[in-house]
């Protein structure tokens, strides 16, 4: 089971500075292999970030990577690339490293990737509320693209039932 993190800066679920990466890597080493993501990773991440439905995190992973924890996805049109099962965009790397000490290599660990994805999604929920706009914002900036993406997640949720 992964640890409970608290960032003294914003209270949103991470240890400050470089200790996060070490804590995640040491305590999440048994969370998953490179090819699978245990349900517990999603459940723990959902609880940590007060997300009422961890099944949305699973649907995000399904959409982003078919739940495959590959290192890098193909390069996007803007030159960025997505990393791991939650499709963490490389544009997050400077902030993740600066605030939490997380590197691209750290994101290759499936549970770490899920927890970072949950942190990103929780930021969207705080911005948009517990809405489909927050779901869509995980992948898209424009409102029309957000709704298109949200529909994809909705379909994954319904298929999982």
Phi, psi and omega in degrees: 000137182281153184287164176267118183257144172225126177268121180295342181286310183231000177065020185256032166099019177224147171290147178289151169062209189288349182290335181299309183301315180296317180297315179296314183293321180287318186267342180259007183301331180264003182295322186196158169269175181293346185254351183222157178234108179298143177309325182300327178300315180293317181297315179297317180296319178299317179294315183302322184254018176054042177265121187292340185228092177296343177296335175293321177299318178297320179294323176298316179296321179297316181291317185290325189211011189056032181060023179265125183270069177270157185299297183229142173269174181297160182290135178282167182299335180268007177091351176276172177217161182254148187236129170072188188295330180267003178060046180294119183289140182299341178296341177280343187304313180301316180293316180299320179288315182296313186275326190232355181075017181274131179252171176302320179300320179299325182290350178284343176282121188305314181293322176300316180299317179296318181294321177293318176300320178294322178298316179297314180297320178298324175299320179293321179296319177295326182283314188254352187086176181280075188226171175292336174299319178295320177298311181296327181291345176300331185240337191224147180270319183280149183300317181295319178291324177299316182291324176298315179293318180301321177298322178297318179294318178303316179295321176296319179298316180292324179293331182282346182280000000 
